[in-house]
Amino acid sequence: MQSLLLGSYILIWPLASLAVLAVILTATLKDLRKAKQEQRGLV
């Protein structure tokens, strides 16, 4: 039981970081598309 909990805990972190990375990438792509529409730079 203890090894199952520890294994689950260790496997949660890559999934959590992947979710955060997906949110950041989605927001960046959305901003990039909007900047392109308005013919301006992203930065």
The first five atom37 places (N, CA, C, CB, O) and aatype in JSON, in Angstrom:
{
  "aatype": [12, 5, 15, 10, 10, 10, 7, 15, 18, 9, 10, 9, 17, 14, 10, 0, 15, 10, 0, 19, 10, 0, 19, 9, 10, 16, 0, 16, 10, 11, 3, 10, 1, 11, 0, 11, 5, 6, 5, 1, 7, 10, 19],
  "atom_mask": [
    [1, 1, 1, 1, 1],
    [1, 1, 1, 1, 1],
    [1, 1, 1, 1, 1],
    [1, 1, 1, 1, 1],
    [1, 1, 1, 1, 1],
    [1, 1, 1, 1, 1],
    [1, 1, 1, 0, 1],
    [1, 1, 1, 1, 1],
    [1, 1, 1, 1, 1],
    [1, 1, 1, 1, 1],
    [1, 1, 1, 1, 1],
    [1, 1, 1, 1, 1],
    [1, 1, 1, 1, 1],
    [1, 1, 1, 1, 1],
    [1, 1, 1, 1, 1],
    [1, 1, 1, 1, 1],
    [1, 1, 1, 1, 1],
    [1, 1, 1, 1, 1],
    [1, 1, 1, 1, 1],
    [1, 1, 1, 1, 1],
    [1, 1, 1, 1, 1],
    [1, 1, 1, 1, 1],
    [1, 1, 1, 1, 1],
    [1, 1, 1, 1, 1],
    [1, 1, 1, 1, 1],
    [1, 1, 1, 1, 1],
    [1, 1, 1, 1, 1],
    [1, 1, 1, 1, 1],
    [1, 1, 1, 1, 1],
    [1, 1, 1, 1, 1],
    [1, 1, 1, 1, 1],
    [1, 1, 1, 1, 1],
    [1, 1, 1, 1, 1],
    [1, 1, 1, 1, 1],
    [1, 1, 1, 1, 1],
    [1, 1, 1, 1, 1],
    [1, 1, 1, 1, 1],
    [1, 1, 1, 1, 1],
    [1, 1, 1, 1, 1],
    [1, 1, 1, 1, 1],
    [1, 1, 1, 0, 1],
    [1, 1, 1, 1, 1],
    [1, 1, 1, 1, 1]
  ],
  "atom_positions": [
    [[0.83, -1.2, 0.0], [0.0, 0.0, 0.0], [0.87, 1.26, 0.0], [-0.94, 0.0, 1.21], [0.59, 2.22, -0.72]],
    [[1.92, 1.24, 0.8], [2.78, 2.41, 0.89], [3.5, 2.67, -0.44], [3.8, 2.22, 2.01], [3.66, 3.83, -0.84]],
    [[3.93, 1.6, -1.11], [4.61, 1.79, -2.39], [3.64, 2.3, -3.46], [5.27, 0.47, -2.85], [4.05, 3.04, -4.36]],
    [[2.38, 1.92, -3.37], [1.38, 2.42, -4.31], [1.18, 3.93, -4.13], [0.04, 1.67, -4.12], [1.08, 4.67, -5.1]],
    [[1.12, 4.37, -2.88], [0.96, 5.8, -2.61], [2.19, 6.58, -3.06], [0.71, 6.04, -1.12], [2.06, 7.65, -3.66]],
    [[3.36, 6.06, -2.78], [4.59, 6.74, -3.18], [4.71, 6.8, -4.7], [5.81, 6.04, -2.57], [5.08, 7.83, -5.26]],
    [[4.39, 5.7, -5.35], [4.42, 5.67, -6.82], [3.44, 6.65, -7.43], [0.0, 0.0, 0.0], [3.76, 7.33, -8.4]],
    [[2.25, 6.73, -6.87], [1.24, 7.68, -7.35], [1.71, 9.11, -7.17], [-0.1, 7.47, -6.63], [1.55, 9.95, -8.05]],
    [[2.3, 9.39, -6.02], [2.8, 10.73, -5.72], [3.87, 11.14, -6.72], [3.35, 10.79, -4.29], [3.89, 12.27, -7.2]],
    [[4.78, 10.21, -7.02], [5.87, 10.5, -7.96], [5.32, 10.7, -9.37], [6.91, 9.36, -7.94], [5.84, 11.54, -10.11]],
    [[4.29, 9.95, -9.76], [3.75, 10.07, -11.11], [2.86, 11.29, -11.3], [2.98, 8.83, -11.45], [2.62, 11.7, -12.43]],
    [[2.37, 11.87, -10.23], [1.5, 13.04, -10.34], [2.28, 14.26, -10.81], [0.83, 13.33, -8.98], [1.75, 15.06, -11.59]],
    [[3.52, 14.44, -10.36], [4.28, 15.64, -10.69], [4.51, 15.84, -12.18], [5.59, 15.6, -10.0], [4.33, 16.96, -12.65]],
    [[4.9, 14.82, -12.94], [5.04, 15.06, -14.39], [3.71, 15.44, -15.04], [5.61, 13.8, -15.08], [3.69, 16.26, -15.96]],
    [[2.61, 14.87, -14.58], [1.31, 15.23, -15.14], [0.94, 16.67, -14.8], [0.23, 14.27, -14.64], [0.4, 17.4, -15.63]],
    [[1.23, 17.08, -13.57], [0.93, 18.46, -13.16], [1.78, 19.45, -13.96], [1.18, 18.63, -11.65], [1.28, 20.47, -14.41]],
    [[3.07, 19.15, -14.14], [3.92, 20.06, -14.92], [3.51, 20.09, -16.38], [5.38, 19.65, -14.8], [3.61, 21.14, -17.03]],
    [[3.07, 18.97, -16.91], [2.6, 18.93, -18.29], [1.34, 19.79, -18.45], [2.31, 17.49, -18.72], [1.19, 20.47, -19.47]],
    [[0.46, 19.77, -17.49], [-0.75, 20.59, -17.53], [-0.4, 22.07, -17.5], [-1.69, 20.24, -16.37], [-0.97, 22.86, -18.25]],
    [[0.54, 22.45, -16.65], [0.96, 23.85, -16.57], [1.61, 24.28, -17.88], [1.94, 24.07, -15.39], [1.35, 25.37, -18.38]],
    [[2.45, 23.44, -18.43], [3.1, 23.73, -19.71], [2.07, 23.9, -20.82], [4.1, 22.63, -20.07], [2.21, 24.78, -21.66]],
    [[1.04, 23.06, -20.83], [-0.01, 23.16, -21.84], [-0.76, 24.49, -21.72], [-0.99, 21.99, -21.71], [-1.08, 25.11, -22.74]],
    [[-1.03, 24.92, -20.51], [-1.72, 26.21, -20.3], [-0.85, 27.36, -20.8], [-2.07, 26.41, -18.8], [-1.35, 28.28, -21.46]],
    [[0.44, 27.33, -20.49], [1.34, 28.39, -20.92], [1.45, 28.43, -22.44], [2.73, 28.19, -20.29], [1.4, 29.5, -23.04]],
    [[1.61, 27.26, -23.06], [1.73, 27.21, -24.52], [0.45, 27.68, -25.2], [2.07, 25.79, -24.97], [0.5, 28.4, -26.2]],
    [[-0.7, 27.27, -24.68], [-1.97, 27.68, -25.25], [-2.13, 29.2, -25.19], [-3.14, 27.0, -24.52], [-2.54, 29.82, -26.17]],
    [[-1.82, 29.78, -24.06], [-1.93, 31.23, -23.91], [-0.96, 31.96, -24.83], [-1.68, 31.63, -22.45], [-1.31, 32.99, -25.4]],
    [[0.25, 31.44, -24.97], [1.24, 32.07, -25.83], [0.81, 32.02, -27.29], [2.6, 31.4, -25.67], [0.93, 33.0, -28.02]],
    [[0.3, 30.87, -27.72], [-0.16, 30.75, -29.1], [-1.35, 31.67, -29.37], [-0.54, 29.31, -29.41], [-1.46, 32.25, -30.45]],
    [[-2.23, 31.79, -28.4], [-3.38, 32.68, -28.54], [-2.91, 34.14, -28.69], [-4.34, 32.54, -27.32], [-3.41, 34.87, -29.54]],
    [[-1.96, 34.54, -27.86], [-1.42, 35.9, -27.95], [-0.68, 36.12, -29.27], [-0.47, 36.17, -26.77], [-0.76, 37.2, -29.85]],
    [[0.02, 35.1, -29.73], [0.75, 35.21, -30.99], [-0.22, 35.41, -32.15], [1.6, 33.96, -31.23], [0.02, 36.25, -33.02]],
    [[-1.31, 34.64, -32.17], [-2.32, 34.8, -33.23], [-2.95, 36.18, -33.2], [-3.41, 33.73, -33.1], [-3.17, 36.8, -34.24]],
    [[-3.25, 36.67, -32.0], [-3.87, 37.99, -31.87], [-2.9, 39.08, -32.33], [-4.3, 38.24, -30.4], [-3.32, 40.03, -33.01]],
    [[-1.64, 38.97, -31.98], [-0.64, 39.95, -32.4], [-0.47, 39.92, -33.91], [0.72, 39.68, -31.71], [-0.3, 40.97, -34.54]],
    [[-0.52, 38.75, -34.5], [-0.39, 38.63, -35.95], [-1.56, 39.3, -36.65], [-0.29, 37.16, -36.35], [-1.39, 39.95, -37.68]],
    [[-2.77, 39.13, -36.09], [-3.97, 39.75, -36.65], [-3.85, 41.27, -36.61], [-5.23, 39.29, -35.9], [-4.25, 41.96, -37.55]],
    [[-3.31, 41.79, -35.52], [-3.18, 43.24, -35.34], [-1.89, 43.77, -35.97], [-3.22, 43.59, -33.85], [-1.58, 44.96, -35.84]],
    [[-1.14, 42.91, -36.65], [0.11, 43.25, -37.32], [1.08, 43.97, -36.39], [-0.16, 44.12, -38.54], [1.56, 45.06, -36.69]],
    [[1.35, 43.35, -35.27], [2.33, 43.88, -34.33], [3.16, 42.72, -33.78], [1.63, 44.67, -33.17], [2.81, 41.55, -33.96]],
    [[4.24, 43.06, -33.12], [5.1, 42.04, -32.53], [4.51, 41.46, -31.27], [0.0, 0.0, 0.0], [3.65, 42.07, -30.64]],
    [[4.96, 40.3, -30.92], [4.47, 39.65, -29.71], [5.01, 40.34, -28.46], [4.84, 38.18, -29.71], [4.32, 40.45, -27.45]],
    [[6.24, 40.79, -28.54], [6.87, 41.39, -27.36], [6.62, 42.89, -27.34], [8.38, 41.11, -27.35], [7.07, 43.58, -26.43]]
  ]
}
